[in-house]
Amino acid sequence: AAFVQTRGSVPLYWSQQGMQYKPRPTLHRTRAQNAAALAKHLAALKATYGTTVGLLSLLSTSAPEEAELARTYAQVAEEVCGAQADSVRTPFFAFDFHRHVKAGNLSPMYSYATEVMEAALGASGSLPGFWSSPALPAVGVGAGAVDAVPPQSQRGVIRVNCLDCLDRTNIAQFCLARLALAHQLSLLKPRLSALVAQHAAAASQAGGAGAGAAGVAVAGWESECARLAEGMQRCWAENGHAMSQQYAGTASLKSGLLRTSGTVEAESASDAASSPAAASRLTAAAGMAQVLTSKLTDGAHSLQRYYVSNFKDDVRQQAVDRLLAPLPGFSAAPSPSSAGAAPTGGSAGGSAPGAALGPGQTLRFLVASWNVNGKGPARGEHPALVSVVVEWVRSAWGQDGAGGEQPVEPPHVILFGMQELVALDVKHALTADVASRVEGWRLAMCAALATVFGAESAAGAGGAGGAEMPYECVEEKNMFGVQSWLFVHARHSHQPSLCKYL
C-alpha cells in the first residue's frame, strides 16, 4: 500500500527579514498576482497527482507573526477555489495547530482529519483516506467469504504547510499517514479472518484443532498491527529530524509528540479507523513529564535555530546552490583553505576598463561576498592569505587561474563584502581588534587584485609586490563583523560622472 503527501511553503509572494526571534512575514505584490500564483500552483499539483487536491494550513491565526499571512492565505484560497467547478474544487482546511494541539495530545488533529477533512475530500469523489493498494483476491468460503478487491490508485494529494514546513507539518503528516494506515489495515482484517476461518474449517474436517489456531492468528494480527504503527511513528520522528537538520541546522521541534513510548496501543481491526485518537492520549503523570522535557528540549533547539538562521544560513545556502546548480560568475569551486566558507560572486559585461567611459556605455561589475568564519590575519598582511584571495577573485570573475588566462576583460568596478571577520561569540566581540583584521584583509585584497588584473611593473600603491595595483579603494564600510570595500579602476576613479553614479 502507498500514501503520498506533499509539503511546501505558503504558495503566495512573501518573505521574512530581520534578526528578530520570530520575524513577521511581509506580503508582496497584489491580491490578483497572489491569486494567479496560487491558481498556477494548484494546476501543477492536479496535473501531477490528480484532480482532488486538499490544502491544509497549520498557521496560527492568533500569533502576531503568523496571523496576517494565515488570513491572507485563507482569503486568496477561498477566492481561487471558489471560482473552480464543483467537481474539481480544491478544499481549503485551516487548522491552528498551536491552539488545538496541547500537552502532547494529538486527538484534536485526528478528530479534524476524520470529521472535517475526510468528509470534504470524500464528497469531492476521492477515496476515503487517500490509500491505494494492489488487487486483493477473494478469500474464504460460504457466509464468511470476502469478495476480491480490484486495484485502487490514489487520485489526489493533501498539501500541508505551516510557516517553515518542518515541525508542525511533520506531525500533521504523520497523523494523516496514521489514518491512512488504519484504513488499509481495516480492509485487510476481514480477509485475514475469512482466510483463517477457511483453514480452521479444513483443519477441523481433518480432525485438527482449527478453532484454537484461528484465535491465535487473530491475536497475532492485532499485536503485529500495533508494532507496525509504532515503527511508522518512529520513522516519522526520524524523518522530521533529518529534514530539520538539513534545512534548519538543528533537530526538529515537537519531536516528543512522536517519541513518547506507549502512545500507540494495540488495536483491533473493528476500530482501526478510530483508534489513532485513543492511541495518542498519554497518562497524566507520563504526559506531564514528557511535555516538560519536550518544552526544554524545544527551547534549546529554538535558540540554536535562531543562531544558525541568522549567522550560518548563508554558508548552507551557498553549499546547496553549488550542489544544485552553478552560480553566476563561477567556473569552479575555490580551493579549500583556512579562510573558511566558499564565496559567491557575479559579473556583468561592458567596455574595456582603460577606455574613456561616455554616456550610454556599459559598466562591468564584479560583486562577491565571503563568510570567512572569523578567520584571517590578526594584523598586517598575511602572505599565505593572498593566494587564497587570488583564487577567490579568479573563481568569482570566471577565470580558471591557469597560465594567467582571462576569458573576459577586467571589471570597471569591484564590490567585495565579508561576513564574520570576527568570530561571533562574547569573547571575540569584547576583545577582537576589528580594525587590524579589516586592514589585513584589505591588503590581501589589494595584492590579489594586482596579481589577477594588474600589469607586471614596479610595485604600486596597493602593496602588490611585483604587479601594479590597477584599482583604488574609494569607499569602505564596517559594522563590527561585516565589511564592504568598493574598488574602482584607477583610470576611472577620478571620473566625476562615474563616481556620482556609484
C-alpha positions in Angstrom: 0.0 0.0 0.0 1.1 3.6 -0.6 0.1 7.0 0.6 1.6 10.2 -0.9 1.6 13.6 0.7 3.3 16.9 -0.2 4.5 19.8 1.8 5.6 23.3 0.8 5.8 26.9 1.7 2.7 29.1 1.7 2.1 29.5 -2.1 2.0 33.3 -2.1 4.6 36.0 -2.5 6.0 36.7 1.0 9.3 36.9 2.8 10.9 37.2 6.3 13.7 39.6 7.1 15.4 40.9 10.2 17.1 39.3 13.2 14.0 39.1 15.5 13.4 35.8 17.2 10.2 35.4 15.2 10.3 37.9 12.3 6.9 38.8 11.0 6.3 37.8 7.3 6.0 40.5 4.8 3.5 40.1 1.9 4.4 41.2 -1.6 2.5 42.0 -4.8 -1.2 42.5 -5.3 -4.0 40.2 -4.4 -4.6 39.4 -8.1 -0.9 38.4 -8.6 -1.0 36.2 -5.5 -4.3 34.6 -6.7 -2.7 33.9 -10.1 0.3 32.3 -8.4 -1.9 30.0 -6.3 -4.1 29.0 -9.2 -1.0 28.1 -11.3 0.4 26.0 -8.4 -2.9 24.1 -7.9 -3.0 23.4 -11.6 0.5 21.9 -11.4 -0.5 19.8 -8.4 -3.5 18.4 -10.1 -1.6 17.6 -13.3 0.9 15.6 -11.2 -1.3 13.9 -8.5 -4.9 14.0 -9.7 -7.9 16.3 -9.7 -8.6 16.0 -6.0 -6.1 18.3 -4.1 -6.6 19.4 -0.5 -4.8 22.3 1.1 -4.1 22.0 4.8 -2.7 25.1 6.5 -1.4 24.8 10.1 -0.6 28.5 10.5 -1.6 30.2 13.7 -4.5 32.8 13.5 -3.7 34.3 16.9 0.2 34.6 16.9 1.1 38.1 15.6 4.0 36.8 13.4 1.6 34.4 11.5 -1.9 35.9 11.7 -1.7 38.2 8.7 -0.2 35.5 6.5 -2.7 32.9 7.6 -5.6 35.3 7.0 -4.4 36.3 3.5 -3.7 32.7 2.5 -7.3 31.7 3.5 -8.8 34.7 1.7 -6.8 34.0 -1.5 -7.5 30.3 -1.4 -11.2 31.0 -0.9 -11.2 33.3 -3.9 -9.3 30.9 -6.2 -11.0 27.7 -5.1 -14.4 29.3 -5.1 -14.0 30.0 -8.8 -13.4 26.3 -9.6 -16.1 23.9 -10.8 -17.8 21.9 -8.0 -16.4 18.6 -9.4 -12.8 19.8 -9.2 -13.0 22.3 -6.4 -10.0 22.3 -4.1 -11.0 22.3 -0.4 -9.0 24.5 1.9 -8.6 23.4 5.6 -7.3 25.8 8.2 -6.2 24.1 11.5 -4.5 26.2 14.1 -2.0 23.6 15.3 -0.6 25.7 18.2 -4.1 26.4 19.5 -5.6 23.0 19.4 -2.7 20.5 20.0 -1.5 20.9 23.6 0.1 18.8 26.3 1.2 16.1 23.8 -2.4 15.2 22.8 -2.9 14.7 19.1 -6.6 13.8 19.4 -7.7 17.2 18.0 -5.6 16.7 14.9 -7.1 13.2 14.4 -10.6 14.4 15.0 -10.3 17.3 12.5 -8.8 14.9 9.9 -11.6 12.3 10.3 -14.6 14.6 10.9 -13.8 17.5 8.6 -11.1 16.6 6.0 -12.2 13.1 5.1 -15.8 14.2 4.8 -14.9 17.0 2.4 -12.5 15.0 0.4 -14.8 12.1 0.1 -17.6 14.3 -1.1 -15.4 15.5 -3.9 -15.1 12.0 -5.3 -11.9 10.8 -3.7 -11.4 7.5 -1.9 -11.6 7.9 1.9 -8.1 8.1 3.4 -6.4 8.5 0.1 -5.0 5.0 0.2 -4.0 2.8 -2.7 -3.4 -0.9 -2.9 -2.8 -3.8 -5.4 -5.6 -6.2 -6.3 -6.7 -8.4 -3.4 -8.1 -11.9 -4.3 -11.3 -13.3 -3.0 -10.8 -15.4 0.2 -13.0 -17.6 2.4 -16.0 -19.9 1.7 -19.6 -19.7 2.5 -21.0 -16.9 4.6 -17.6 -15.8 5.7 -16.3 -15.3 2.2 -14.8 -11.9 1.2 -15.0 -10.7 -2.4 -12.0 -9.7 -4.5 -10.9 -6.1 -4.5 -9.6 -4.5 -7.8 -6.5 -2.3 -7.8 -7.3 1.1 -6.5 -5.0 4.1 -7.0 -4.6 7.3 -5.1 -6.4 10.0 -7.1 -5.3 13.1 -5.3 -3.0 14.5 -2.6 -3.1 16.6 0.5 -0.7 19.6 0.6 0.4 20.5 4.1 2.1 23.7 5.3 3.0 25.6 8.4 5.4 28.6 8.4 8.6 26.7 7.8 7.1 23.4 6.7 9.2 21.5 9.3 7.9 20.7 12.8 4.1 21.2 12.7 3.9 19.9 9.2 5.7 16.7 10.1 3.4 16.0 13.0 0.3 16.6 10.8 1.5 14.5 8.0 2.2 11.7 10.5 -1.4 11.9 11.7 -2.7 11.7 8.1 -0.4 8.8 7.4 -1.6 7.0 10.6 -5.2 7.4 9.5 -4.3 6.0 6.0 -2.7 3.0 7.7 -5.8 2.4 9.8 -7.9 2.4 6.6 -5.5 0.0 4.9 -5.5 -2.4 7.9 -9.2 -2.3 8.3 -9.6 -3.7 4.8 -7.1 -6.5 5.4 -8.6 -7.7 8.7 -11.8 -9.3 7.3 -9.7 -11.0 4.7 -7.4 -12.5 7.4 -10.4 -13.6 9.4 -12.0 -15.3 6.4 -8.7 -16.9 5.4 -8.2 -18.2 9.0 -11.7 -19.5 9.2 -11.3 -21.3 5.9 -8.1 -23.0 7.1 -9.7 -23.8 10.5 -12.6 -25.5 8.8 -10.3 -27.5 6.7 -8.3 -28.5 9.7 -11.4 -29.4 11.7 -12.6 -31.7 8.9 -9.2 -33.3 9.0 -9.5 -33.8 12.8 -7.2 -31.0 13.9 -7.6 -28.1 16.4 -8.6 -25.4 13.9 -10.5 -23.1 16.3 -7.6 -22.5 18.6 -5.3 -21.8 15.7 -7.7 -19.2 14.4 -7.8 -17.4 17.7 -4.0 -17.3 17.9 -3.8 -16.0 14.4 -6.2 -13.1 15.1 -4.4 -12.2 18.4 -1.1 -12.2 16.5 -2.6 -9.9 13.8 -3.5 -7.3 16.4 -0.1 -7.3 18.0 1.6 -7.0 14.6 -0.7 -4.0 13.8 0.5 -2.3 17.0 4.2 -3.0 16.1 3.6 -1.7 12.6 2.1 1.6 14.0 4.9 2.0 16.4 7.5 1.5 13.7 5.8 4.1 11.5 5.7 6.5 14.4 9.5 6.2 14.9 10.0 6.5 11.1 8.2 9.8 11.0 10.1 11.1 14.0 13.4 10.3 12.3 12.1 11.9 9.1 11.3 15.1 11.0 14.8 15.2 12.5 16.5 14.6 9.2 14.6 17.3 7.3 15.1 19.8 10.2 18.8 19.1 10.4 19.2 19.7 6.6 17.1 22.9 6.4 17.4 24.4 9.8 20.6 23.0 11.2 19.0 21.6 14.4 16.9 18.6 15.4 13.2 19.1 14.9 10.9 20.7 17.5 7.9 18.9 18.9 9.6 15.6 18.2 8.5 14.5 21.7 5.0 14.1 20.3 6.3 11.2 18.1 8.8 9.7 20.6 6.6 9.0 23.6 6.6 5.4 24.4 3.2 3.9 24.8 1.3 6.4 22.7 0.3 3.7 20.2 -1.7 0.9 21.7 -2.7 -2.5 20.3 -5.8 -2.1 18.2 -8.4 -4.4 16.7 -9.5 -4.2 13.1 -13.1 -3.3 14.1 -12.0 0.1 15.5 -8.9 0.6 13.4 -10.1 3.8 11.8 -10.9 5.5 15.1 -8.1 4.1 17.3 -5.4 6.7 16.4 -7.1 9.3 18.6 -7.3 7.0 21.6 -3.7 5.8 21.0 -2.3 9.3 21.2 -3.6 10.0 24.7 -0.9 10.0 27.4 -1.4 9.1 31.1 -1.4 12.2 33.3 2.0 11.6 35.0 3.9 10.4 32.0 2.3 13.2 29.9 3.4 16.0 32.3 6.9 14.7 32.4 7.0 14.3 28.6 5.6 17.8 28.0 8.2 19.4 30.4 11.1 17.5 28.8 9.8 18.3 25.3 9.5 22.0 26.1 13.0 22.3 27.5 14.5 20.4 24.5 12.5 22.5 22.0 13.6 25.7 23.8 17.3 24.7 23.4 16.7 23.8 19.7 14.9 27.1 19.1 17.9 29.1 20.4 20.3 27.1 18.3 18.0 27.5 15.3 17.9 31.3 15.8 21.7 31.5 15.8 22.0 29.2 12.7 19.4 31.1 10.7 20.9 34.5 11.4 24.6 33.7 11.2 25.1 30.4 9.4 22.4 30.1 6.7 24.4 32.0 4.1 27.1 29.3 4.1 24.5 26.5 4.0 22.6 28.2 1.2 25.8 28.6 -0.8 26.5 24.9 -0.4 23.0 23.9 -1.6 23.2 26.3 -4.5 26.6 25.0 -5.6 25.3 21.4 -5.4 22.1 22.0 -7.3 23.3 24.5 -10.0 26.3 26.7 -10.7 26.0 30.3 -9.5 26.5 33.2 -11.9 30.2 34.0 -12.3 31.6 30.7 -11.1 33.7 28.4 -13.3 34.9 26.1 -10.5 34.8 25.9 -6.7 37.5 27.9 -4.8 40.4 25.8 -3.4 39.9 24.7 0.2 41.7 27.0 2.6 41.9 28.1 6.2 39.8 31.1 5.4 36.6 29.1 5.7 33.5 29.0 3.5 33.4 29.4 -0.3 32.3 32.8 -1.6 29.7 33.8 -4.0 30.3 36.1 -7.0 28.8 37.6 -10.1 29.8 39.7 -13.1 28.4 41.7 -16.0 30.0 42.6 -19.3 30.8 46.0 -20.9 33.7 48.1 -22.4 37.4 47.9 -21.8 38.4 49.3 -18.4 41.1 51.5 -19.8 38.8 53.3 -22.3 37.1 56.5 -21.5 33.5 56.0 -20.4 30.9 58.0 -22.1 27.1 58.3 -22.0 25.3 55.0 -22.8 28.3 52.8 -22.3 28.1 49.7 -20.1 30.0 49.2 -16.9 31.4 45.8 -15.8 30.9 45.0 -12.2 32.4 42.3 -10.0 30.3 41.7 -6.9 31.4 39.0 -4.5 30.8 38.1 -0.8 32.5 35.7 1.6 31.7 34.4 5.1 35.2 33.9 6.5 34.0 32.4 9.8 36.2 34.6 12.0 39.5 33.5 10.3 42.2 35.6 8.6 45.1 37.9 9.6 45.2 39.3 13.1 47.2 42.3 11.9 49.1 43.4 8.8 49.3 41.4 5.6 49.4 37.6 5.8 51.4 36.3 2.7 49.7 32.9 2.7 46.3 34.6 2.6 47.0 36.4 -0.7 46.9 33.1 -2.7 43.6 32.3 -1.2 42.1 35.6 -2.1 43.6 35.3 -5.6 41.7 32.0 -6.1 38.5 33.6 -4.8 38.7 36.6 -7.2 39.6 34.3 -10.1 36.7 32.0 -9.5 34.2 34.9 -8.9 35.3 36.5 -12.2 35.3 33.3 -14.2 39.0 32.7 -14.5 40.5 29.2 -14.3 43.8 30.6 -13.0 45.9 28.5 -15.4 48.6 30.5 -17.3 47.0 33.8 -16.3 44.3 33.5 -18.9 41.5 36.0 -18.8 38.3 34.9 -20.6 36.7 38.4 -20.1 38.0 41.9 -19.8 38.7 43.1 -16.2 35.8 44.9 -14.4 35.4 48.6 -14.0 34.0 48.4 -10.5 34.6 45.8 -7.8 32.5 45.4 -4.7 33.7 43.0 -2.0 31.8 42.0 1.1 32.8 39.9 4.0 30.9 38.5 6.9 32.1 37.2 10.3 35.5 38.9 10.2 35.4 38.3 13.9 34.1 35.1 15.5 30.5 35.7 16.7 30.9 34.9 20.4 31.2 37.0 23.5 34.9 36.7 24.0 35.8 37.9 20.5 33.1 40.5 20.5 34.7 42.2 23.5 38.4 41.6 22.8 38.9 41.4 19.0 40.9 44.1 17.2 38.5 44.6 14.3 40.5 47.4 12.7 43.6 45.3 12.3 41.6 42.4 10.9 39.9 44.7 8.3 43.3 46.2 7.3 44.8 42.7 6.9 42.1 41.6 4.6 42.2 44.9 2.6 46.0 44.5 2.0 45.4 40.9 0.9 42.7 42.0 -1.5 44.8 44.7 -3.0 47.7 42.3 -3.6 45.2 39.8 -5.1 43.7 42.4 -7.4 47.2 43.4 -8.6 48.0 39.7 -9.2 44.8 38.9 -11.1 44.2 42.2 -13.0 47.5 44.2 -12.8 50.2 44.5 -15.4 53.7 43.4 -14.4 55.7 46.5 -13.3 57.1 48.2 -10.3 55.2 47.8 -7.0 52.1 50.1 -6.9 50.4 51.9 -4.1 48.4 48.9 -3.1 51.4 47.0 -1.9 51.3 44.3 -4.6 54.9 43.2 -4.7 55.7 42.8 -8.5 52.5 44.0 -10.1 50.8 47.3 -10.4 47.6 47.8 -8.4 45.0 48.7 -11.1 42.2 49.7 -8.7 41.7 52.3 -6.0 39.6 51.7 -2.9 37.2 54.6 -3.0 34.8 53.6 -0.2 34.6 51.1 2.7 32.1 50.4 5.4 32.2 48.4 8.6 29.6 47.2 11.0 31.5 45.1 13.6 32.0 41.8 11.8 30.6 42.8 8.4 32.8 44.8 6.0 32.5 46.1 2.4 35.0 47.6 0.1 34.4 49.4 -3.2 37.2 49.4 -5.7 37.2 51.4 -9.0 39.6 51.0 -11.8 42.4 53.6 -11.4 41.7 55.2 -14.8 38.2 56.0 -13.8 38.4 56.6 -10.0 38.5 60.3 -10.5 35.9 60.5 -13.3 33.1 62.7 -11.9 30.2 61.1 -13.7 31.2 57.6 -12.7 31.8 58.5 -9.0 28.4 60.3 -8.9 26.7 57.2 -10.4 28.3 54.9 -7.8 
